[in-house]
Every structure is written in C-alpha cells, then in structure tokens.
C-alpha cells in the first residue's frame, strides 16, 4: 500500500515537473522529454490534461482583481492545428503588460469576435480609455470596437499599416515603378511617424498634391486605404500618451511564438486551448528580466497590476477548485 502511494506521488511529481518545464523552459520540447525520460507525446498529453482543469484568464482575473491602466492592445496570432490555421486573439493592458484575455477567435467571424470583446467589457469590466489594434481584415474589427466601446478612442497600429504598405509596394530596384513606390512609401511613413499634428497636416497636404502621379493599380489601392483609415491612423495625435503602435501586444506574441515553435503544432483544438490556458497563466506570474522599463524588472504583469503574488505558485493557483 505504501509502495503504491509512493509510486503515485512520484508520478504526480513527475507530471508537475514536466508541465513546469514544458511551459517555463526555453529548451526544446524534445530535449525536455529526453531529460525526463518520457515521450514528447506524453508531455503534450499531460499538459492537455492539466490545462483542461486550469482556470481561464477571466476566472483568474475575477479572483485576483488586477488594477489595469485602461490602455488596451488587441491583436491576433495564427495557431496551427493539424494543418488547419485558427487564430488566438490577445488583449493586453499596455502599462502592466498583463494579458487581459486570450481565446480562439476566427477574426473574420463577426459573431465570435463580438463575443470576445463583450467578455472584456461586461465580464472583466475592463476600464477602457484607449484601444490600439491592427485594422484587421475588412471593417469587422473597426465596426465592433465602435459598437462595443462607442466612446473610446481607437488607434490603428502604424507598424501594422506600414507592413501592409511595404507588402503592396514592391521594393525591388528592377521594378519599373521603383522610384514612385519609394516616394509614396516615404510620404506615408513621414505622416505616420510625424512628431506632431502640425507636421502631419503639412505632410498630408504634400501627399495630396502629388497623389495623381501614382497611376498604377496597387499604388492607388495603397493611397485609398491610407486615406480611408487616416483618422484611425492619426488618432494618437489628439490624445496625450495614447500609443500609436501595438508593440506591447507583439512582444507578448513573440514570447508565445518561441514556445509554440518548440511544439510544432497541435493535433486538435482541445490540446491547443489547454496549452494556451497554462501558458497564459504562467506569463502573468512570470517576472520581467530584460524590460526596457527598468522599474518593471523583477516584477510580473500581475504584480504591476497591483496583485500580491509573493506566496502564489502559478501552477497550483491555476487549478480550478472542485
């Protein structure tokens, strides 16, 4: 009987160690499996089993009651599931870098995205003062933000828009329209990264005065998109301390990307969902070590949000109460 109890305890300890190394370590997924002398598929199965009983971010926040800044960044991250691509949608508080909400969302599905945003507004009661996001595909995200947060200033990320511009305007010197493309790209860049509204007005007037020179179809499309989203792209000039890019969210996505590369895709949505719950929980408790804001180092997102986490083990806390 005692031997059986020890065996169970050893098994439980091994599972906990495997889960912690899987989520916390920067080592490859396979190397962690080799170190613990189990198959990689076993670690993935254990992670999914533990993740299934893990609180989601909403449940954790309602219990911990973090104090957020009100500056919210929204972005999506493609997730590979058996060859199919789904999207994880992330909402991050800018000042604390805390992960407010993370869930699977088809960004082209208005109903799913609306449900996601309503959780932030109604369940979490997020004190929203500014929203920064990618423009998304079409007008779905823009329209939903306006509908759900009607009086909240919304800034479109200038970094995302410049990526769109760089994708649409060929950079090759072999292009017949190389000089024109470069000229248009630089004019848009000057407006997006201007120092103040006076500069913006001057640069915009300059662009409008030469826009008829750009006669190629893709050049016209870029100008049309820029002018259509001009107010969203320059909203930050009208509000003190409003960010103009979504770099805070992208930094969180980079951390998630590093972990996902070690897994190389999921077999099903359940495994992916359970892993993301555990990873998101760990992220919120993990202390920053190389933040550009030095005062943040040594503190976790939750601590920056005013939560005392000194006596909390993230994995123990993550388990739902029976």
N, C-alpha and C positions, 0 to 999 in steps of 0.2 A: 504493500500500500504506500509506504514511504517512498519506495523507489519510483512508483508511478507518479507521485506528487512532484518529486524532483525532476522527472522527465518532462512533466507538463510545464513546470516552472522554467526549465531550460529552454523548452520550445517557445514559451511566451517571451522570454528574454531575447532569444534569437530573432524572433519576429520583430520585436520593438527595435532591436539594433539594426535589422535590415531596413525597416521603414525609415528610421532616422538617417541612416547613411544614404539611402535612396533619395530622400528629399534634401538633405543638408549638404552632402558631399559634392565636390566638383569632379570627383573621379568618375570614370566611365561606368555605365550601368553594368557592363560585363565584368569589369575589374572588382566591383563591389560584390558581385555574385561569386566570383572566384575566391575572394578573401574570406567570405562566409561559408564557402564550400556548399553552395546551393545553385540550382539552375536559375538563369535570368528570368525565366517564365515563372518560377516560384516566387521571386521577389515581387514581380508585377502582380501576381495573384494575391499575395499578402497585402500589398499596397492597396489593391482594389477592395479587399475585404475590410481593412481598417478604415479606408476612405468612405466606405458605404455607411459606417456608423459615425462619421465625422460631422460636426456641426457645419452648416454653411456659413458664409460671411455675415449674412443678415442675422442669423441666430446668435453668432458670436458678438456682433455689434450691439444687439439689443441687451445682451448680458453685460458687456464691458462698458458701454456708454462712452465711446470716444468723443472728444470735442474737435470737430473738424472746422477748417478755415472758411468753407463756403465756395472756394475756387475749385471747380470740378473739371477734370480732363476725361474725355471719352475717346476710346479707340478700340479697334478690333484686331484679332490675331488669328490667322488661319490655323486650323488644327487638322492633322492627317489622321483619318480613322479608316483603316482597311482600304486605302486608296482613295477614299472619298474625303473631300475637304469640308469641314464645318468651320465655324468661327467662334472663338471665345471673345466676348465683349468685356472690356475692362473699364471701370470708373475709378479714378484715383484722385485723392484730395491733394492739391498742389503743395500746400505748406507742410503737411505732415508726411507726405508720400504714402499715406495709408491707402490700402486697397479697399475702397468702399463697397464695390460689388463686382463680381465676376461670374459669368454664366455663359452657357452656349446660346448663341443667337444667330439666326440667319439674317445677316444685315440687309438683305433685300426683302425680308418679310416684315412688313409694317406692324402686323399684329404682335409678333414676338418681341420686336424692338420696343414697341409701346409698353408691353408688359414689363420689360426690363427697366425702363425709365420710371414707370409708376412705382416699382419697388423702392427705388431710390427716393422718390418724392413722398410716397404715402406710408410705406413700412418703416423706412430708416429715418424719415423726417429730415433729410439732409438739408442744411441751412444754405441753400444755393444762392450765391450772389453773382458768380460768373461761370460760364461754361465755355470750354475750349474743345474743339473737336475737328476731325477730318470732315471734309464736305460729304464724304460717303458717296454711294452710287445713286445718282439722281437726286431728288429732293426729299426722299423719305426721312432721313435723319434731321435735316433742317426743319421740315414741317412738324415733326414730332416734338422737337425741342421747343419750337414756338408754341405748340399746342399745350404741352405739359408744364413748361416753365415760361409762361407768356410774358412775364415782366423781367426776365433775367437776360442781361446782355450776353450774346453768343458770338464768340470769335472763332473764325475758321483758321486752322493752323497754317501759317505761311510756309512752313517747311514742307508740309504735305503738298501744298499748291505748287511750290517750286519744283518738286519732284515730278508733278504732272506736266509742268511746262517743259522740263528737261526731257521728259519722255516723248512729248509730242513734237518738239522742235529738234530735228536732227543736229548733232554736234559735229558731224564729220566735215572736214575741210573739202572733201570731194563733192559735197552737196552743191548743187547749182545755186542754192539759196543760203549758203553758209553765212555770208555777211549779214543778210537780212535776218536770219534766225538768231544770230548772235546779238544783233541790235535790239530785236524785240525782247529777247530773254533779259538783256541788261536793263531795259526800260522797266520791265515788270519787277525785276529784282530791286531796283532803286526805290520803287514805290513801296514794296512790301517791307523793306528793311530801312526805310527812312527814319530819321531821328525825331521828327515832329510832324504835326498836321500841315504846317506851312510848306514843308518840303514835299509832302505827299501831294498837295494841291498843285504845286509847281511841276512836279514830275508827271502827274496825270495830264495836265494841260499839254505838256510836251508830247506825251504819247498820243493823245487825241489829235494833235496837229499833224502827226505823220502816219496815223493808222491806215490811211488809204493806200500807202505804199505797199502794204502787205497783202498781196493778192492770191497767194497760194491757199488752198482749202484748209490745210492744217493750221496755218498762221491765223486765218480768220476765226477758226474754231477756238484757238487759244485766247484771242482778243475778246471774243464773245463770252467765253467762260469767265475771263477775268472781270469784265465789266458787269456781268450778271451777278457775280459774287463780291464785287468791290466793297460794298458796305460791310459784309461779314469779315472780309479780309483786313479791313482797316478799323474795325470796331475798337480795338485796344487804344487807339489814339484819343478816344473820347472818355476813357476811364482810367483813373490813376491806379497803377500797379496791376492792371489787367495783363496777363501774359499774351503773347502773340503766337506762341507755338506750343506744341503738345509734348515737348521733350521729356517732361516728368513721367508721362504715361509710357513713352517709348523706352525709357530707361527700365521701367518695370517689365515691359515686354522683352527687352534684351535679356534680363535675368531669367525669365521664363523660357526663352528660346534656348539658352545654354543648357537648361535641364532637359528640355524636350529633345534636343539633338542626341542626348545620351540614351533616350528610349527608342528613337527612330519609329515613331508612330504607334497607334493603339489599334487593337483588334476590334474593339467595339466602343460605342459611346459611353457605356456604363463605366468601363475602365478609365476612359479619359476624364469623365466627370469626377470620379472618385479621386483620381490623382490630383486634379486641379484643386479640389477642396483642401486636400492636405498641403499642397504646395502653397496655396494662398494663405492658409493659416500660419505656416512656417514663416512666410515672407513678412507677415505683420508683426511677428515676435522677434525677428532677426535684427540685431543691432547693425547700424551702418558702420563701415570701417574706412571707406575712402570717399566720403561725400565731399563735394566741393564746398558745401556749407559746413565748416569745421565744427561748429557747435552741435551739429547733428550726429557726429561720430560718437559711437558708444551708446547711442540710443536707437531704439526700434521705432518704426512708424507708430505703433500703438502708444509708446512712451511719449513721442512727440505730440500725440493727440491727448495727452493727459492721463493715460491709463497706467496704473502701477502694476507692472508685470514682474516685479522682482522675485516673487515667490510662485510664479506660474510656469510649469513645464508645458510648452506648446502642444505636445502630443497628448499629454494627459488631459489638458483642457479641451482639446478638440473632440473628445469622445462625448457623445450625447448621453444625458442621464437617462437611465432606464425608467 
